[in-house]
Amino acid sequence: MIVTFKSAASADVIYFGDVAKRMMELMGKDVAEKGIVTVEQLPGAINLLKAAILADKEQHRQHILDEEPQNESSSNGDSRPFVTLTQRTVPLLAMLEESLGEKKPVVWGV
């Protein structure tokens, strides 16, 4: 499943369903096929996403400190880069901030 977040103030932001659901939860929204972050709700959603980014950065920093150095290449060659929550969240956060600036809601599933 693909979920597209839309706003008249910004380009669309597209996520796979599992990531989109996580973004909805992080913004304090119910996970649903259709939804909206109203102009009045934008500041709260932005603050929640920023808090999630800070927590993710701290968790990632702690993970790096705790992890022992490893060989860069895996023995079977199938290692994939890890995408952090911060990397996934930044495009949606930018959309919310642009939407707040132009006083436009963010919707999905419509």
N, C-alpha and C positions, 0 to 999 in steps of 0.2 A: 504494500500500500504506500502511496505517495501523498504527502500533505503539503499544500502550498499556502503559505502565509502571504496575505495581500494587504497592501495599503496604497491609497492614492498618493502618498508622500514618498514612496520608495519602490524600488524594483522588488519583484517577488522573491521570497526565500522558500526554498524547497527542501524538504527532509523526507527520509524514509519514515514509515509509520512509527517504528519504535523510538526513533530520535524525536520525532514530532511530539509524541506522547510525553516524553521526558521534558521537553520544552514547555508544554502546557502545564505539567505539574510544577515545574520550577517557577512559572509565572503565577502560580496559585489558581489556575483555571481547572475546571473539570475536564477530564479527557473525553472528548466528543468529536464526532465526525464534522460538526459545524460549530463554530464559536466566534467570539469577538472579544477584543480587549478595547473597551470604550476609551475615549479621550480621558475621562475621569480616572480610569483604572491604569492608564499608562505609567504614571510616576511610580505606583506601587509595583507594577510588573518589572519596570526597569530596575528598581532597587532590589527586588528579589533575584533577578538575573545577575546583577553585579555581586550580590552576596554569594551566589552559587559559584561565580567565577573566582572570587577570592578564596573560597573554601577549596575549590579544585586546584588552584595554584599552590596553596599550602600543602594539600595532600600530595600533589605531584612533586613538590620540593622535598617533602619528607620521604617519599618513596625513593627519590634519587639519592638522598643522604643515606638511607638504610640499605640500598642495594650495593652489592659488591660488584666491582668492575667485571664485565664479561667480554668474551670475544665478540666482536662486531658481527661476524658472519656465523650463521647457525650451520650445524653440520649437514642438514638436509636442504638448506637454501630456501626454505619457505617462510622466512620471517616476514611479517607485515608491519608497517609503521603503525604505532598506536595513535589514535586521534583522541585528544583530550576533550573533556567537557567544555573547556574554555574555547577551543577551536570550533566546536560545534555551535556554541552559544553566541559568539561575536556577531555573525551576520544578523541574527534575530534582534540582538541588542541594538545594533545600528538602525535597523528598521523601526524599532520602538522609539528610539530617540528622534529619528527624523519625523516620525508620525506625531510625536508630542510637539515638536517644533512647528509643525504645520497644522496641528489640531485635527488630525485625521485618525480614525480608528484602524485597528489591525483585525482582519478577519481570516478565517480559514474554512474550507469546505463549502464555499458558496460559488 
